[in-house]
Amino acid sequence: MGQKTRAQGRTSRHERVRLKVRGSAARPRLAVYRSLTHIYAQLIDDDAQRTLASASSLDGRGEKAKKSERAAAVGTKLGERAKQAGISEAVFDRGGYKYHGRVKALADAVRKTGVRF
């Protein structure tokens, strides 16, 4: 059994976090996925297994902004959609990524819209 790849390490960290983090209708899970060029975020009710709101950097295609700026825009968009859905609290699921850079920018932007976690 050799070394884990970077992706396998992230997956195992995410599984470890998911044992503790669970979303409900009252406090959905804010799940973040970060690819090389884009970032995606969803508010998920794990009890009903449905996505309540979502946003991604694909929504604003063609933007020539930095990745962290695009992540902040996704966070703002998700926060607005959460408010429309009547969601004011969430549980943050960083998806096995460090709480740093794009993930932190997205989380801070969601917080600025008034969603607490």
Secondary structure, 3 states (H helix, E strand, C coil): CCCCCHHHHHHHHHHHHHCCCCCCCCCCEEEEEECCCCEEEEEEECCCCEEEEEEECCCCCCCCCCHHHHHHHHHHHHHHHHHHCCCCECEEECCCCCCCCHHHHHHHHHHHCCCEC
